[in-house]
Amino acid sequence: MFRDDESLKVDLSIVDEEQRFGVEQRAHFEKQGSHYIAMTATPIPVTCAQTLLSYYRTYRLTKCFTDKTFSGELVMDHEGRRKVFEQIKRNIATKRQTIIICPLTIDSESMAEFKSVETLYHSLSEYFGDESFSYIHSKLPSEHNQKALQAMHSKESTILVASTAVEVGIDINNVEQLIIFHPER
């Protein structure tokens, strides 16, 4: 951000995805007396520790600034999973765009109870026998991810299975539902 101009004076910096904002950049702005706001939905451990130690003042947003409504339910049992699958089936039938988040990018033997993005994508596509699924994650070539996102934008794809990579700047206006598998992860 300030690599080309060390004299850059910023009065306020607002950072999302704090782990991508370097220690040097934060120190530079703090030294200048800049105000610093870190926003996150999934704080990294160091941010949690700094917050608990009163390094940061915390503010909680209580108002949603969008017309969309999202509802969530922690699915823990077979009945809950059945309800989610019924909802996915309805979404496919009505072309209601949905993003499904998985905790893993790739399969892991140490976390065998969780499905990766590609495994869940293949399972759901096969189960529903539908072509309107696409998937993305950070380890795929950017061309693949761009094609999948374009399919969502053009409504060619109804369901997007993704890792938490979707937190980083994905803007798909038509998405009406977000389903998170294993939100505790």
N, CA and C atoms as an extended XYZ file, in Angstrom:
555
Properties=species:S:1:pos:R:3:atomname:S:1:resname:S:1:resid:I:1 pbc="F F F"
N         0.812       -1.173        0.000 N   MET     1
C         0.000        0.000        0.000 CA  MET     1
C         0.868        1.255        0.000 C   MET     1
N         1.911        1.257        0.805 N   PHE     2
C         2.756        2.447        0.839 CA  PHE     2
C         4.170        2.137        0.363 C   PHE     2
N         4.346        1.055       -0.371 N   ARG     3
C         5.685        0.651       -0.814 CA  ARG     3
C         6.370        1.708       -1.684 C   ARG     3
N         5.566        2.386       -2.496 N   ASP     4
C         6.145        3.368       -3.412 CA  ASP     4
C         6.285        4.754       -2.799 C   ASP     4
N         5.601        5.001       -1.698 N   ASP     5
C         5.612        6.330       -1.113 CA  ASP     5
C         5.543        6.236        0.412 C   ASP     5
N         6.698        6.243        1.058 N   GLU     6
C         6.775        6.137        2.517 CA  GLU     6
C         6.129        7.324        3.221 C   GLU     6
N         5.953        8.444        2.503 N   SER     7
C         5.401        9.637        3.137 CA  SER     7
C         3.872        9.661        3.088 C   SER     7
N         3.251        8.628        2.567 N   LEU     8
C         1.800        8.568        2.469 CA  LEU     8
C         1.175        8.788        3.846 C   LEU     8
N         0.315        9.786        3.958 N   LYS     9
C        -0.348       10.120        5.219 CA  LYS     9
C        -1.807        9.711        5.110 C   LYS     9
N        -2.214        8.838        5.987 N   VAL    10
C        -3.586        8.350        5.992 CA  VAL    10
C        -4.192        8.658        7.353 C   VAL    10
N        -5.358        9.262        7.353 N   ASP    11
C        -6.023        9.589        8.611 CA  ASP    11
C        -6.835        8.414        9.149 C   ASP    11
N        -7.355        7.599        8.251 N   LEU    12
C        -8.178        6.461        8.654 CA  LEU    12
C        -7.902        5.285        7.727 C   LEU    12
N        -7.618        4.133        8.306 N   SER    13
C        -7.500        2.917        7.502 CA  SER    13
C        -8.502        1.907        8.027 C   SER    13
N        -9.256        1.324        7.097 N   ILE    14
C       -10.253        0.310        7.435 CA  ILE    14
C        -9.809       -0.966        6.740 C   ILE    14
N        -9.600       -2.010        7.535 N   VAL    15
C        -9.029       -3.231        7.003 CA  VAL    15
C        -9.977       -4.401        7.225 C   VAL    15
N       -10.270       -5.101        6.151 N   ASP    16
C       -10.985       -6.361        6.243 CA  ASP    16
C        -9.974       -7.435        5.885 C   ASP    16
N       -10.159       -8.642        6.383 N   GLU    17
C        -9.177       -9.702        6.171 CA  GLU    17
C        -7.822       -9.255        6.724 C   GLU    17
N        -7.796       -8.980        7.994 N   GLU    18
C        -6.638       -8.403        8.660 CA  GLU    18
C        -5.360       -9.200        8.449 C   GLU    18
N        -5.471      -10.525        8.340 N   GLN    19
C        -4.267      -11.336        8.178 CA  GLN    19
C        -3.540      -11.025        6.872 C   GLN    19
N        -4.230      -10.364        5.930 N   ARG    20
C        -3.583       -9.993        4.667 CA  ARG    20
C        -2.948       -8.603        4.742 C   ARG    20
N        -3.163       -7.923        5.840 N   PHE    21
C        -2.618       -6.588        6.040 CA  PHE    21
C        -1.403       -6.739        6.934 C   PHE    21
N        -0.265       -6.382        6.453 N   GLY    22
C         0.983       -6.659        7.144 CA  GLY    22
C         1.227       -5.856        8.404 C   GLY    22
N         2.064       -6.405        9.257 N   VAL    23
C         2.467       -5.764       10.501 CA  VAL    23
C         3.147       -4.431       10.202 C   VAL    23
N         3.970       -4.398        9.159 N   GLU    24
C         4.668       -3.158        8.803 CA  GLU    24
C         3.692       -2.050        8.415 C   GLU    24
N         2.657       -2.410        7.623 N   GLN    25
C         1.678       -1.402        7.223 CA  GLN    25
C         0.943       -0.854        8.446 C   GLN    25
N         0.517       -1.742        9.347 N   ARG    26
C        -0.210       -1.301       10.541 CA  ARG    26
C         0.685       -0.401       11.395 C   ARG    26
N         1.934       -0.806       11.588 N   ALA    27
C         2.869       -0.015       12.398 CA  ALA    27
C         3.104        1.365       11.774 C   ALA    27
N         3.206        1.414       10.444 N   HIS    28
C         3.414        2.679        9.738 CA  HIS    28
C         2.280        3.652       10.036 C   HIS    28
N         1.054        3.185        9.934 N   PHE    29
C        -0.089        4.063       10.152 CA  PHE    29
C        -0.273        4.396       11.624 C   PHE    29
N         0.011        3.467       12.514 N   GLU    30
C        -0.074        3.753       13.944 CA  GLU    30
C         0.933        4.825       14.338 C   GLU    30
N         2.130        4.740       13.771 N   LYS    31
C         3.188        5.720       14.069 CA  LYS    31
C         2.757        7.119       13.632 C   LYS    31
N         1.983        7.212       12.569 N   GLN    32
C         1.488        8.506       12.091 CA  GLN    32
C         0.295        9.009       12.893 C   GLN    32
N        -0.235        8.169       13.757 N   GLY    33
C        -1.413        8.557       14.526 CA  GLY    33
C        -2.714        8.323       13.781 C   GLY    33
N        -2.687        7.498       12.752 N   SER    34
C        -3.899        7.199       11.980 CA  SER    34
C        -4.870        6.370       12.802 C   SER    34
N        -6.134        6.563       12.538 N   HIS    35
C        -7.161        5.710       13.130 CA  HIS    35
C        -7.171        4.396       12.345 C   HIS    35
N        -7.397        3.318       13.044 N   TYR    36
C        -7.327        1.995       12.426 CA  TYR    36
C        -8.573        1.204       12.806 C   TYR    36
N        -9.325        0.751       11.809 N   ILE    37
C       -10.501       -0.078       12.055 CA  ILE    37
C       -10.279       -1.415       11.355 C   ILE    37
N       -10.373       -2.489       12.131 N   ALA    38
C       -10.265       -3.838       11.570 CA  ALA    38
C       -11.648       -4.453       11.578 C   ALA    38
N       -12.097       -4.933       10.433 N   MET    39
C       -13.405       -5.566       10.341 CA  MET    39
C       -13.201       -7.040       10.025 C   MET    39
N       -13.986       -7.863       10.677 N   THR    40
C       -13.871       -9.282       10.384 CA  THR    40
C       -15.101      -10.020       10.864 C   THR    40
N       -15.418      -11.084       10.156 N   ALA    41
C       -16.472      -11.991       10.599 CA  ALA    41
C       -15.833      -13.227       11.213 C   ALA    41
N       -14.579      -13.459       10.872 N   THR    42
C       -13.855      -14.633       11.373 CA  THR    42
C       -12.482      -14.187       11.850 C   THR    42
N       -12.389      -13.656       13.060 N   PRO    43
C       -11.108      -13.134       13.534 CA  PRO    43
C       -10.051      -14.220       13.684 C   PRO    43
N        -8.840      -13.845       13.374 N   ILE    44
C        -7.721      -14.763       13.531 CA  ILE    44
C        -7.309      -14.770       15.005 C   ILE    44
N        -6.636      -15.816       15.475 N   PRO    45
C        -6.308      -15.925       16.907 CA  PRO    45
C        -5.605      -14.707       17.494 C   PRO    45
N        -4.681      -14.113       16.763 N   VAL    46
C        -3.966      -12.958       17.316 CA  VAL    46
C        -4.926      -11.784       17.525 C   VAL    46
N        -5.892      -11.614       16.628 N   THR    47
C        -6.880      -10.543       16.786 CA  THR    47
C        -7.739      -10.792       18.016 C   THR    47
N        -8.145      -12.044       18.221 N   CYS    48
C        -8.929      -12.388       19.418 CA  CYS    48
C        -8.139      -12.058       20.683 C   CYS    48
N        -6.876      -12.457       20.690 N   ALA    49
C        -6.032      -12.198       21.870 CA  ALA    49
C        -5.874      -10.702       22.103 C   ALA    49
N        -5.617       -9.947       21.052 N   GLN    50
C        -5.443       -8.501       21.199 CA  GLN    50
C        -6.733       -7.840       21.671 C   GLN    50
N        -7.863       -8.350       21.228 N   THR    51
C        -9.149       -7.809       21.663 CA  THR    51
C        -9.371       -8.103       23.139 C   THR    51
N        -9.104       -9.347       23.542 N   LEU    52
C        -9.280       -9.729       24.948 CA  LEU    52
C        -8.356       -8.935       25.873 C   LEU    52
N        -7.181       -8.566       25.366 N   LEU    53
C        -6.223       -7.797       26.165 CA  LEU    53
C        -6.450       -6.284       26.043 C   LEU    53
N        -7.590       -5.908       25.488 N   SER    54
C        -7.993       -4.506       25.323 CA  SER    54
C        -7.073       -3.709       24.412 C   SER    54
N        -6.402       -4.364       23.485 N   TYR    55
C        -5.604       -3.662       22.489 CA  TYR    55
C        -6.536       -2.917       21.525 C   TYR    55
N        -7.729       -3.502       21.314 N   TYR    56
C        -8.734       -2.898       20.437 CA  TYR    56
C        -9.980       -2.564       21.241 C   TYR    56
N       -10.687       -1.546       20.809 N   ARG    57
C       -12.052       -1.321       21.267 CA  ARG    57
C       -12.936       -2.083       20.290 C   ARG    57
N       -13.964       -2.705       20.793 N   THR    58
C       -14.820       -3.482       19.897 CA  THR    58
C       -16.181       -2.830       19.730 C   THR    58
N       -16.700       -2.962       18.538 N   TYR    59
C       -18.021       -2.460       18.198 CA  TYR    59
C       -18.754       -3.590       17.479 C   TYR    59
N       -20.001       -3.703       17.744 N   ARG    60
C       -20.781       -4.750       17.109 CA  ARG    60
C       -21.844       -4.111       16.236 C   ARG    60
N       -21.888       -4.511       14.966 N   LEU    61
C       -22.915       -4.002       14.068 CA  LEU    61
C       -24.185       -4.797       14.315 C   LEU    61
N       -25.268       -4.091       14.571 N   THR    62
C       -26.520       -4.770       14.895 CA  THR    62
C       -27.588       -4.561       13.838 C   THR    62
N       -27.284       -3.778       12.826 N   LYS    63
C       -28.255       -3.512       11.782 CA  LYS    63
C       -27.715       -4.023       10.453 C   LYS    63
N       -28.556       -4.715        9.724 N   CYS    64
C       -28.177       -5.215        8.408 CA  CYS    64
C       -28.497       -4.137        7.377 C   CYS    64
N       -27.560       -3.828        6.531 N   PHE    65
C       -27.745       -2.757        5.559 CA  PHE    65
C       -28.057       -3.293        4.171 C   PHE    65
N       -28.834       -4.361        4.118 N   THR    66
C       -29.225       -4.930        2.837 CA  THR    66
C       -30.678       -5.364        2.910 C   THR    66
N       -31.313       -5.471        1.771 N   ASP    67
C       -32.700       -5.919        1.724 CA  ASP    67
C       -32.819       -7.432        1.829 C   ASP    67
N       -31.721       -8.130        1.605 N   LYS    68
C       -31.753       -9.588        1.638 CA  LYS    68
C       -31.912      -10.081        3.067 C   LYS    68
N       -32.533      -11.207        3.202 N   THR    69
C       -32.664      -11.811        4.519 CA  THR    69
C       -31.964      -13.150        4.516 C   THR    69
N       -31.216      -13.395        5.537 N   PHE    70
C       -30.520      -14.660        5.688 CA  PHE    70
C       -30.943      -15.253        7.017 C   PHE    70
N       -31.190      -16.535        7.013 N   SER    71
C       -31.490      -17.204        8.265 CA  SER    71
C       -30.554      -18.384        8.398 C   SER    71
N       -30.219      -18.710        9.593 N   GLY    72
C       -29.265      -19.785        9.791 CA  GLY    72
C       -29.757      -20.784       10.807 C   GLY    72
N       -29.245      -21.975       10.692 N   GLU    73
C       -29.594      -23.029       11.628 CA  GLU    73
C       -28.389      -23.946       11.717 C   GLU    73
N       -27.982      -24.257       12.919 N   LEU    74
C       -26.870      -25.167       13.107 CA  LEU    74
C       -27.401      -26.581       12.933 C   LEU    74
N       -26.945      -27.258       11.884 N   VAL    75
C       -27.430      -28.590       11.561 CA  VAL    75
C       -26.508      -29.602       12.215 C   VAL    75
N       -27.062      -30.418       13.106 N   MET    76
C       -26.220      -31.357       13.826 CA  MET    76
C       -26.656      -32.802       13.670 C   MET    76
N       -27.868      -33.026       13.225 N   ASP    77
C       -28.354      -34.393       13.168 CA  ASP    77
C       -28.836      -34.762       11.765 C   ASP    77
N       -29.251      -36.018       11.626 N   HIS    78
C       -29.703      -36.528       10.332 CA  HIS    78
C       -30.933      -35.762        9.824 C   HIS    78
N       -31.858      -35.461       10.712 N   GLU    79
C       -33.076      -34.734       10.332 CA  GLU    79
C       -32.735      -33.340        9.803 C   GLU    79
N       -31.805      -32.675       10.455 N   GLY    80
C       -31.374      -31.361        9.991 CA  GLY    80
C       -30.741      -31.428        8.616 C   GLY    80
N       -29.916      -32.445        8.389 N   ARG    81
C       -29.268      -32.618        7.084 CA  ARG    81
C       -30.323      -32.882        6.003 C   ARG    81
N       -31.337      -33.677        6.346 N   ARG    82
C       -32.417      -33.967        5.389 CA  ARG    82
C       -33.129      -32.668        5.003 C   ARG    82
N       -33.373      -31.798        5.988 N   LYS    83
C       -34.034      -30.514        5.721 CA  LYS    83
C       -33.189      -29.642        4.790 C   LYS    83
N       -31.881      -29.651        5.018 N   VAL    84
C       -30.989      -28.865        4.153 CA  VAL    84
C       -31.042      -29.392        2.723 C   VAL    84
N       -31.017      -30.703        2.554 N   PHE    85
C       -31.066      -31.292        1.218 CA  PHE    85
C       -32.407      -30.995        0.533 C   PHE    85
N       -33.486      -30.991        1.294 N   GLU    86
C       -34.787      -30.619        0.727 CA  GLU    86
C       -34.758      -29.164        0.266 C   GLU    86
N       -34.114      -28.295        1.054 N   GLN    87
C       -34.014      -26.881        0.692 CA  GLN    87
C       -33.186      -26.716       -0.586 C   GLN    87
N       -32.096      -27.445       -0.692 N   ILE    88
C       -31.269      -27.377       -1.903 CA  ILE    88
C       -32.093      -27.812       -3.110 C   ILE    88
N       -32.874      -28.880       -2.943 N   LYS    89
C       -33.720      -29.382       -4.038 CA  LYS    89
C       -34.721      -28.300       -4.475 C   LYS    89
N       -35.358      -27.629       -3.499 N   ARG    90
C       -36.294      -26.537       -3.824 CA  ARG    90
C       -35.568      -25.392       -4.520 C   ARG    90
N       -34.365      -25.076       -4.053 N   ASN    91
C       -33.599      -23.990       -4.667 CA  ASN    91
C       -33.286      -24.293       -6.126 C   ASN    91
N       -32.938      -25.538       -6.417 N   ILE    92
C       -32.650      -25.931       -7.798 CA  ILE    92
C       -33.911      -25.782       -8.642 C   ILE    92
N       -35.044      -26.259       -8.127 N   ALA    93
C       -36.312      -26.207       -8.876 CA  ALA    93
C       -36.756      -24.782       -9.160 C   ALA    93
N       -36.506      -23.874       -8.224 N   THR    94
C       -36.955      -22.487       -8.379 CA  THR    94
C       -35.851      -21.558       -8.877 C   THR    94
N       -34.681      -22.124       -9.176 N   LYS    95
C       -33.528      -21.334       -9.648 CA  LYS    95
C       -33.101      -20.280       -8.627 C   LYS    95
N       -33.290      -20.591       -7.364 N   ARG    96
C       -32.890      -19.688       -6.276 CA  ARG    96
C       -31.408      -19.912       -5.996 C   ARG    96
N       -30.597      -18.925       -6.267 N   GLN    97
C       -29.153      -19.107       -6.137 CA  GLN    97
C       -28.724      -19.239       -4.682 C   GLN    97
N       -27.818      -20.179       -4.475 N   THR    98
C       -27.379      -20.543       -3.135 CA  THR    98
C       -25.879      -20.762       -3.130 C   THR    98
N       -25.229      -20.344       -2.052 N   ILE    99
C       -23.810      -20.660       -1.855 CA  ILE    99
C       -23.731      -21.629       -0.687 C   ILE    99
N       -22.984      -22.710       -0.888 N   ILE   100
C       -22.759      -23.705        0.155 CA  ILE   100
C       -21.284      -23.642        0.534 C   ILE   100
N       -21.009      -23.391        1.797 N   ILE   101
C       -19.635      -23.255        2.287 CA  ILE   101
C       -19.192      -24.552        2.954 C   ILE   101
N       -17.973      -24.978        2.622 N   CYS   102
C       -17.362      -26.168        3.236 CA  CYS   102
C       -16.142      -25.736        4.033 C   CYS   102
N       -15.832      -26.454        5.107 N   PRO   103
C       -14.671      -26.068        5.907 CA  PRO   103
C       -13.338      -26.451        5.274 C   PRO   103
N       -13.342      -27.402        4.353 N   LEU   104
C       -12.075      -27.875        3.782 CA  LEU   104
C       -11.975      -27.574        2.294 C   LEU   104
N       -10.790      -27.184        1.867 N   THR   105
C       -10.522      -26.988        0.452 CA  THR   105
C       -10.268      -28.333       -0.216 C   THR   105
N        -9.449      -29.143        0.416 N   ILE   106
C        -9.145      -30.482       -0.101 CA  ILE   106
C        -9.375      -31.500        1.006 C   ILE   106
N        -9.591      -32.763        0.619 N   ASP   107
C        -9.827      -33.815        1.610 CA  ASP   107
C        -8.612      -33.984        2.511 C   ASP   107
N        -8.890      -34.322        3.762 N   SER   108
C        -7.828      -34.487        4.750 CA  SER   108
C        -8.107      -35.745        5.562 C   SER   108
N        -7.118      -36.610        5.666 N   GLU   109
C        -7.279      -37.830        6.457 CA  GLU   109
C        -7.499      -37.500        7.928 C   GLU   109
N        -6.857      -36.469        8.412 N   SER   110
C        -7.000      -36.111        9.822 CA  SER   110
C        -8.363      -35.496       10.144 C   SER   110
N        -9.091      -35.070        9.100 N   MET   111
C       -10.430      -34.507        9.298 CA  MET   111
C       -11.420      -35.218        8.383 C   MET   111
N       -11.410      -36.536        8.438 N   ALA   112
C       -12.217      -37.354        7.535 CA  ALA   112
C       -13.722      -37.108        7.685 C   ALA   112
N       -14.155      -36.610        8.841 N   GLU   113
C       -15.588      -36.383        9.048 CA  GLU   113
C       -16.111      -35.183        8.262 C   GLU   113
N       -15.209      -34.350        7.725 N   PHE   114
C       -15.612      -33.183        6.951 CA  PHE   114
C       -15.372      -33.437        5.469 C   PHE   114
N       -16.287      -32.940        4.647 N   LYS   115
C       -16.124      -33.079        3.197 CA  LYS   115
C       -15.449      -31.832        2.646 C   LYS   115
N       -14.603      -32.052        1.650 N   SER   116
C       -13.970      -30.916        0.987 CA  SER   116
C       -14.935      -30.326       -0.033 C   SER   116
N       -14.581      -29.182       -0.578 N   VAL   117
C       -15.401      -28.511       -1.585 CA  VAL   117
C       -15.682      -29.448       -2.758 C   VAL   117
N       -14.621      -30.025       -3.343 N   GLU   118
C       -14.815      -30.864       -4.529 CA  GLU   118
C       -15.598      -32.126       -4.211 C   GLU   118
N       -15.343      -32.745       -3.055 N   THR   119
C       -16.076      -33.950       -2.676 CA  THR   119
C       -17.556      -33.638       -2.510 C   THR   119
N       -17.870      -32.535       -1.816 N   LEU   120
C       -19.269      -32.155       -1.626 CA  LEU   120
C       -19.913      -31.773       -2.957 C   LEU   120
N       -19.182      -31.054       -3.787 N   TYR   121
C       -19.691      -30.678       -5.111 CA  TYR   121
C       -20.082      -31.926       -5.902 C   TYR   121
N       -19.172      -32.913       -5.975 N   HIS   122
C       -19.456      -34.138       -6.738 CA  HIS   122
C       -20.616      -34.921       -6.109 C   HIS   122
N       -20.638      -35.001       -4.790 N   SER   123
C       -21.720      -35.717       -4.095 CA  SER   123
C       -23.075      -35.073       -4.369 C   SER   123
N       -23.148      -33.755       -4.232 N   LEU   124
C       -24.418      -33.061       -4.432 CA  LEU   124
C       -24.853      -33.096       -5.898 C   LEU   124
N       -23.918      -32.900       -6.819 N   SER   125
C       -24.248      -32.943       -8.248 CA  SER   125
C       -24.804      -34.305       -8.628 C   SER   125
N       -24.164      -35.340       -8.117 N   GLU   126
C       -24.603      -36.710       -8.400 CA  GLU   126
C       -25.947      -36.990       -7.726 C   GLU   126
N       -26.066      -36.610       -6.472 N   TYR   127
C       -27.292      -36.862       -5.712 CA  TYR   127
C       -28.499      -36.190       -6.362 C   TYR   127
N       -28.341      -34.930       -6.759 N   PHE   128
C       -29.454      -34.193       -7.334 CA  PHE   128
C       -29.543      -34.359       -8.839 C   PHE   128
N       -28.505      -34.941       -9.472 N   GLY   129
C       -28.510      -35.140      -10.913 CA  GLY   129
C       -28.716      -33.840      -11.665 C   GLY   129
N       -28.027      -32.832      -11.236 N   ASP   130
C       -28.253      -31.508      -11.792 CA  ASP   130
C       -26.953      -30.904      -12.308 C   ASP   130
N       -27.069      -30.165      -13.390 N   GLU   131
C       -25.904      -29.538      -14.009 CA  GLU   131
C       -25.658      -28.118      -13.502 C   GLU   131
N       -26.534      -27.612      -12.658 N   SER   132
C       -26.436      -26.197      -12.284 CA  SER   132
C       -25.536      -25.947      -11.078 C   SER   132
N       -24.673      -26.905      -10.738 N   PHE   133
C       -23.728      -26.738       -9.643 CA  PHE   133
C       -22.382      -26.258      -10.194 C   PHE   133
N       -21.706      -25.428       -9.417 N   SER   134
C       -20.323      -25.067       -9.733 CA  SER   134
C       -19.574      -25.009       -8.408 C   SER   134
N       -18.251      -24.930       -8.472 N   TYR   135
C       -17.474      -24.886       -7.237 CA  TYR   135
C       -16.211      -24.068       -7.424 C   TYR   135
N       -15.755      -23.506       -6.307 N   ILE   136
C       -14.509      -22.745       -6.310 CA  ILE   136
C       -13.787      -22.982       -4.985 C   ILE   136
N       -12.486      -22.837       -5.032 N   HIS   137
C       -11.677      -22.749       -3.813 CA  HIS   137
C       -10.312      -22.198       -4.190 C   HIS   137
N        -9.553      -21.813       -3.206 N   SER   138
C        -8.309      -21.077       -3.424 CA  SER   138
C        -7.207      -21.880       -4.094 C   SER   138
N        -7.298      -23.200       -4.116 N   LYS   139
C        -6.235      -24.004       -4.715 CA  LYS   139
C        -6.494      -24.316       -6.191 C   LYS   139
N        -7.621      -23.888       -6.709 N   LEU   140
C        -7.959      -24.089       -8.116 CA  LEU   140
C        -7.365      -22.964       -8.956 C   LEU   140
N        -7.136      -23.239      -10.242 N   PRO   141
C        -6.651      -22.154      -11.116 CA  PRO   141
C        -7.672      -21.009      -11.164 C   PRO   141
N        -7.188      -19.800      -11.248 N   SER   142
C        -8.091      -18.644      -11.235 CA  SER   142
C        -9.068      -18.677      -12.407 C   SER   142
N        -8.660      -19.289      -13.521 N   GLU   143
C        -9.561      -19.390      -14.680 CA  GLU   143
C       -10.800      -20.214      -14.319 C   GLU   143
N       -10.584      -21.305      -13.584 N   HIS   144
C       -11.704      -22.142      -13.161 CA  HIS   144
C       -12.640      -21.344      -12.257 C   HIS   144
N       -12.076      -20.663      -11.269 N   ASN   145
C       -12.883      -19.888      -10.334 CA  ASN   145
C       -13.644      -18.771      -11.039 C   ASN   145
N       -12.995      -18.089      -11.968 N   GLN   146
C       -13.659      -17.014      -12.708 CA  GLN   146
C       -14.822      -17.554      -13.537 C   GLN   146
N       -14.623      -18.708      -14.156 N   LYS   147
C       -15.678      -19.324      -14.963 CA  LYS   147
C       -16.869      -19.704      -14.080 C   LYS   147
N       -16.597      -20.262      -12.901 N   ALA   148
C       -17.670      -20.641      -11.968 CA  ALA   148
C       -18.422      -19.409      -11.482 C   ALA   148
N       -17.691      -18.348      -11.158 N   LEU   149
C       -18.335      -17.112      -10.695 CA  LEU   149
C       -19.163      -16.470      -11.804 C   LEU   149
N       -18.643      -16.517      -13.025 N   GLN   150
C       -19.390      -15.973      -14.159 CA  GLN   150
C       -20.678      -16.755      -14.381 C   GLN   150
N       -20.622      -18.075      -14.175 N   ALA   151
C       -21.828      -18.906      -14.300 CA  ALA   151
C       -22.869      -18.497      -13.256 C   ALA   151
N       -22.421      -18.121      -12.068 N   MET   152
C       -23.356      -17.638      -11.050 CA  MET   152
C       -23.924      -16.266      -11.442 C   MET   152
N       -23.061      -15.371      -11.898 N   HIS   153
C       -23.515      -14.036      -12.292 CA  HIS   153
C       -24.551      -14.105      -13.408 C   HIS   153
N       -24.329      -14.993      -14.370 N   SER   154
C       -25.246      -15.106      -15.508 CA  SER   154
C       -26.442      -16.003      -15.215 C   SER   154
N       -26.522      -16.515      -14.004 N   LYS   155
C       -27.593      -17.407      -13.551 CA  LYS   155
C       -27.587      -18.747      -14.286 C   LYS   155
N       -26.469      -19.058      -14.924 N   GLU   156
C       -26.281      -20.355      -15.567 CA  GLU   156
C       -26.130      -21.426      -14.489 C   GLU   156
N       -25.561      -21.036      -13.364 N   SER   157
C       -25.363      -21.917      -12.224 CA  SER   157
C       -26.265      -21.455      -11.088 C   SER   157
N       -26.872      -22.424      -10.396 N   THR   158
C       -27.772      -22.105       -9.299 CA  THR   158
C       -27.088      -22.274       -7.949 C   THR   158
N       -26.231      -23.280       -7.849 N   ILE   159
C       -25.592      -23.621       -6.583 CA  ILE   159
C       -24.077      -23.487       -6.729 C   ILE   159
N       -23.461      -22.748       -5.822 N   LEU   160
C       -22.004      -22.618       -5.793 CA  LEU   160
C       -21.499      -23.246       -4.504 C   LEU   160
N       -20.668      -24.275       -4.639 N   VAL   161
C       -20.035      -24.904       -3.484 CA  VAL   161
C       -18.656      -24.274       -3.369 C   VAL   161
N       -18.320      -23.779       -2.187 N   ALA   162
C       -17.080      -23.022       -2.053 CA  ALA   162
C       -16.453      -23.214       -0.681 C   ALA   162
N       -15.176      -22.902       -0.619 N   SER   163
C       -14.494      -22.844        0.675 CA  SER   163
C       -14.726      -21.440        1.221 C   SER   163
N       -14.089      -21.123        2.299 N   THR   164
C       -14.248      -19.788        2.866 CA  THR   164
C       -13.632      -18.719        1.981 C   THR   164
N       -13.093      -19.104        0.819 N   ALA   165
C       -12.559      -18.141       -0.147 CA  ALA   165
C       -13.629      -17.128       -0.541 C   ALA   165
N       -14.897      -17.482       -0.418 N   VAL   166
C       -15.955      -16.554       -0.805 CA  VAL   166
C       -16.000      -15.329        0.089 C   VAL   166
N       -15.349      -15.382        1.246 N   GLU   167
C       -15.308      -14.208        2.118 CA  GLU   167
C       -14.511      -13.075        1.514 C   GLU   167
N       -13.641      -13.398        0.591 N   VAL   168
C       -12.712      -12.404        0.079 CA  VAL   168
C       -13.248      -11.792       -1.208 C   VAL   168
N       -14.214      -10.923       -1.078 N   GLY   169
C       -14.627      -10.071       -2.173 CA  GLY   169
C       -15.510      -10.654       -3.248 C   GLY   169
N       -16.273      -11.660       -2.995 N   ILE   170
C       -17.174      -12.181       -4.017 CA  ILE   170
C       -18.484      -11.415       -3.927 C   ILE   170
N       -18.942      -10.925       -5.064 N   ASP   171
C       -20.152      -10.126       -5.104 CA  ASP   171
C       -21.107      -10.735       -6.123 C   ASP   171
N       -22.044      -11.533       -5.639 N   ILE   172
C       -23.051      -12.135       -6.508 CA  ILE   172
C       -24.401      -11.674       -5.968 C   ILE   172
N       -24.993      -10.711       -6.647 N   ASN   173
C       -26.203      -10.055       -6.153 CA  ASN   173
C       -27.422      -10.960       -6.063 C   ASN   173
N       -27.452      -12.029       -6.852 N   ASN   174
C       -28.652      -12.854       -6.913 CA  ASN   174
C       -28.708      -13.946       -5.857 C   ASN   174
N       -27.669      -14.098       -5.064 N   VAL   175
C       -27.653      -15.154       -4.057 CA  VAL   175
C       -28.684      -14.836       -2.978 C   VAL   175
N       -29.537      -15.821       -2.722 N   GLU   176
C       -30.582      -15.632       -1.730 CA  GLU   176
C       -30.378      -16.476       -0.486 C   GLU   176
N       -29.523      -17.484       -0.577 N   GLN   177
C       -29.352      -18.345        0.584 CA  GLN   177
C       -27.891      -18.764        0.714 C   GLN   177
N       -27.456      -18.839        1.959 N   LEU   178
C       -26.117      -19.280        2.303 CA  LEU   178
C       -26.252      -20.459        3.256 C   LEU   178
N       -25.654      -21.592        2.875 N   ILE   179
C       -25.672      -22.790        3.709 CA  ILE   179
C       -24.234      -23.082        4.093 C   ILE   179
N       -23.988      -23.243        5.382 N   ILE   180
C       -22.621      -23.502        5.846 CA  ILE   180
C       -22.580      -24.882        6.478 C   ILE   180
N       -21.815      -25.778        5.844 N   PHE   181
C       -21.602      -27.095        6.419 CA  PHE   181
C       -20.537      -26.991        7.490 C   PHE   181
N       -20.810      -27.535        8.646 N   HIS   182
C       -19.906      -27.513        9.803 CA  HIS   182
C       -19.479      -26.088       10.165 C   HIS   182
N       -20.443      -25.242       10.502 N   PRO   183
C       -20.101      -23.856       10.844 CA  PRO   183
C       -19.193      -23.742       12.053 C   PRO   183
N       -19.158      -24.770       12.875 N   GLU   184
C       -18.271      -24.744       14.050 CA  GLU   184
C       -16.806      -24.768       13.649 C   GLU   184
N       -16.485      -25.131       12.440 N   ARG   185
C       -15.114      -25.160       11.953 CA  ARG   185
C       -14.701      -23.779       11.507 C   ARG   185
